[in-house]
Amino acid sequence: MKSTYFGLTSFQKSEQTLEQARTLVQNTLFPVVLGFEYYPVVVFGSNHLRGEELTESAEELRLRGMHICESSRQGVAQIHSPGQLVIYPVVPLGHLKISPEQFVEVLRSSVRSWLASHKITPDAAVANIIDGDKAAISQYALAINISNDLKLLSLAKASSIPMDSVEKQGKQLELKDAFDSWVLHFTHFLLQALPAQRV
């Protein structure tokens, strides 16, 4: 499995990188994991309600320095900012014979195991799995609050957004170190999910 952490990036640039990764995975059937930290941005997913899921208007958010972007990924509005790690595991689920439901459980198990390895309570609200399309190539994302400004997350009305962070739990982590260590946990649980004949 190839993994790359890109650091602080604009959302638009990451979308281009992600599309290239999906094409690569489609052609090679080899999993890729990408990690990003974003400049302040509100990302409207394919199910968004024209900003109704936010506590402020798009104009007010722009005055705060937030970029407004639209994405084909599922979901409503997601807020990203520096200090938050956003991970995209691009995996050929169809080829590996892993169902979307199994894959979500792989993500959940990876998060729980990763949190425990850093002595953070597994039910701490620091991570959020962002819904993906049920496609042959995984479209899911994972956002982990490391040291980001949690007040920005309150701009979204959705109650499922995690309002805790690794830093608030009393731990200090660099985002690249967090990414690299999470990938190890993810690889372990992904291998466990493979059908017996593919292990």
C-alpha positions as CSV (number, residue, x, y, z in Angstrom):
1,M,0.0,0.0,0.0
2,K,1.3,3.4,-1.0
3,S,0.7,6.4,1.4
4,T,1.5,10.0,1.0
5,Y,1.0,13.0,3.3
6,F,0.7,16.3,1.3
7,G,0.6,18.8,4.2
8,L,-1.2,22.1,4.1
9,T,-3.1,22.3,0.8
10,S,-6.1,24.0,-0.8
11,F,-9.2,21.8,-1.1
12,Q,-9.3,22.3,-4.9
13,K,-5.8,21.1,-5.4
14,S,-6.4,18.0,-3.2
15,E,-9.5,17.2,-5.3
16,Q,-7.2,17.0,-8.4
17,T,-4.7,14.9,-6.6
18,L,-7.5,12.6,-5.4
19,E,-8.9,12.2,-8.9
20,Q,-5.4,11.2,-10.1
21,A,-5.1,8.7,-7.3
22,R,-8.5,7.1,-8.1
23,T,-7.5,6.7,-11.7
24,L,-4.2,5.1,-10.6
25,V,-6.0,2.7,-8.3
26,Q,-8.5,1.8,-11.0
27,N,-5.7,1.0,-13.4
28,T,-3.4,-0.8,-10.9
29,L,-5.8,-2.2,-8.3
30,F,-3.3,-1.2,-5.7
31,P,-4.6,0.8,-2.6
32,V,-3.4,4.3,-2.0
33,V,-3.9,6.5,1.1
34,L,-3.6,10.3,0.9
35,G,-3.4,12.7,3.8
36,F,-4.0,16.5,3.8
37,E,-4.3,19.5,6.1
38,Y,-6.6,22.2,4.6
39,Y,-6.7,25.9,4.6
40,P,-10.0,27.0,6.2
41,V,-12.8,25.7,4.0
42,V,-16.5,24.8,3.9
43,V,-17.1,21.9,1.6
44,F,-20.6,21.4,0.4
45,G,-21.3,17.7,-0.5
46,S,-23.8,16.4,-3.0
47,N,-26.6,16.4,-0.4
48,H,-26.2,19.9,0.8
49,L,-29.2,22.2,1.5
50,R,-27.9,25.5,0.0
51,G,-26.2,26.5,3.1
52,E,-29.1,25.8,5.5
53,E,-26.8,23.4,7.5
54,L,-24.6,26.3,8.5
55,T,-25.1,28.9,11.3
56,E,-23.7,31.8,9.1
57,S,-24.2,32.8,5.5
58,A,-21.6,32.1,2.8
59,E,-20.7,35.8,2.7
60,E,-20.1,35.9,6.5
61,L,-17.9,32.8,6.2
62,R,-15.8,34.4,3.4
63,L,-15.3,37.5,5.7
64,R,-13.9,35.0,8.3
65,G,-11.4,33.9,5.6
66,M,-13.1,30.6,4.8
67,H,-13.1,29.3,1.3
68,I,-16.4,27.9,0.0
69,C,-16.1,24.8,-2.3
70,E,-18.5,22.2,-3.7
71,S,-17.6,18.5,-4.0
72,S,-19.1,15.4,-5.6
73,R,-18.6,13.5,-2.3
74,Q,-21.7,12.6,-0.4
75,G,-22.8,14.5,2.8
76,V,-23.9,18.0,3.5
77,A,-21.4,20.6,4.8
78,Q,-18.0,19.7,6.1
79,I,-15.7,22.3,7.7
80,H,-11.9,21.8,7.5
81,S,-9.1,24.0,8.9
82,P,-5.4,23.8,9.8
83,G,-4.6,21.3,12.5
84,Q,-7.2,18.8,11.2
85,L,-5.9,15.7,9.4
86,V,-8.1,14.6,6.5
87,I,-7.4,11.1,5.2
88,Y,-8.6,9.5,1.9
89,P,-8.1,5.7,1.7
90,V,-8.5,5.0,-2.0
91,V,-9.1,1.3,-2.1
92,P,-10.3,-1.1,-4.9
93,L,-13.2,-2.5,-2.9
94,G,-14.7,-4.4,-5.7
95,H,-11.4,-6.1,-6.6
96,L,-10.7,-7.0,-3.0
97,K,-14.3,-8.2,-2.5
98,I,-14.8,-5.9,0.5
99,S,-18.3,-4.4,0.9
100,P,-18.8,-0.7,1.7
101,E,-20.2,-1.8,5.1
102,Q,-17.1,-3.8,5.8
103,F,-14.9,-1.0,4.7
104,V,-16.6,1.5,7.1
105,E,-16.0,-1.0,9.9
106,V,-12.3,-1.2,8.8
107,L,-12.2,2.6,9.2
108,R,-13.9,2.6,12.6
109,S,-11.7,-0.2,13.9
110,S,-8.6,1.7,12.6
111,V,-9.7,4.9,14.4
112,R,-10.4,3.1,17.7
113,S,-7.1,1.2,17.6
114,W,-5.2,4.4,16.6
115,L,-6.8,6.3,19.5
116,A,-6.0,3.6,22.0
117,S,-2.4,3.5,20.8
118,H,-2.1,7.2,21.8
119,K,-3.8,6.5,25.1
120,I,-6.9,8.5,24.0
121,T,-10.2,7.0,25.0
122,P,-11.6,5.2,22.0
123,D,-15.0,7.0,22.2
124,A,-13.4,10.4,22.2
125,A,-15.2,12.6,19.6
126,V,-12.1,13.5,17.6
127,A,-12.8,11.7,14.3
128,N,-15.5,11.7,11.7
129,I,-16.0,9.3,8.8
130,I,-17.3,11.3,5.8
131,D,-19.7,9.2,3.7
132,G,-18.7,8.0,0.3
133,D,-20.5,6.6,-2.7
134,K,-20.9,2.8,-2.8
135,A,-18.5,2.5,-5.6
136,A,-15.9,-0.1,-6.7
137,I,-13.2,2.4,-5.7
138,S,-13.7,3.7,-2.1
139,Q,-14.8,7.3,-1.9
140,Y,-14.7,7.7,1.9
141,A,-12.7,10.2,3.9
142,L,-11.8,10.5,7.5
143,A,-11.3,13.7,9.4
144,I,-9.3,13.6,12.7
145,N,-9.1,16.7,14.9
146,I,-5.5,17.0,16.0
147,S,-5.0,20.7,16.9
148,N,-7.5,22.6,14.9
149,D,-9.8,25.4,16.1
150,L,-12.9,23.5,17.3
151,K,-14.9,26.7,17.4
152,L,-15.0,26.7,13.6
153,L,-16.7,23.3,13.6
154,S,-19.6,24.8,15.5
155,L,-20.5,26.8,12.3
156,A,-22.1,23.5,11.1
157,K,-25.5,22.6,12.6
158,A,-24.9,18.8,12.2
159,S,-24.7,17.3,15.6
160,S,-22.5,14.4,14.3
161,I,-19.5,16.6,13.8
162,P,-16.8,15.7,16.5
163,M,-16.1,18.5,18.9
164,D,-13.0,17.2,20.6
165,S,-9.4,17.0,19.5
166,V,-6.2,15.1,20.2
167,E,-4.7,18.3,21.6
168,K,-7.7,18.9,23.9
169,Q,-7.2,15.3,25.2
170,G,-3.8,16.4,26.4
171,K,-1.7,14.9,23.6
172,Q,0.7,16.6,21.2
173,L,1.0,15.1,17.7
174,E,2.4,16.3,14.4
175,L,-0.1,15.7,11.6
176,K,2.4,13.7,9.5
177,D,3.2,11.5,12.4
178,A,-0.5,11.0,13.1
179,F,-1.1,10.1,9.4
180,D,1.8,7.6,9.3
181,S,0.7,5.9,12.4
182,W,-2.9,5.8,11.4
183,V,-2.0,4.1,8.1
184,L,-0.3,1.3,10.0
185,H,-3.5,0.6,11.9
186,F,-5.6,0.9,8.7
187,T,-3.4,-1.6,6.9
188,H,-3.7,-4.1,9.7
189,F,-7.6,-4.0,9.7
190,L,-7.8,-3.9,5.9
191,L,-5.8,-7.1,5.7
192,Q,-8.0,-8.7,8.3
193,A,-11.1,-7.8,6.1
194,L,-9.8,-9.5,3.0
195,P,-11.4,-12.8,2.1
196,A,-9.3,-15.8,3.2
197,Q,-8.1,-16.7,-0.3
198,R,-6.6,-13.2,-0.8
199,V,-4.6,-13.0,2.5
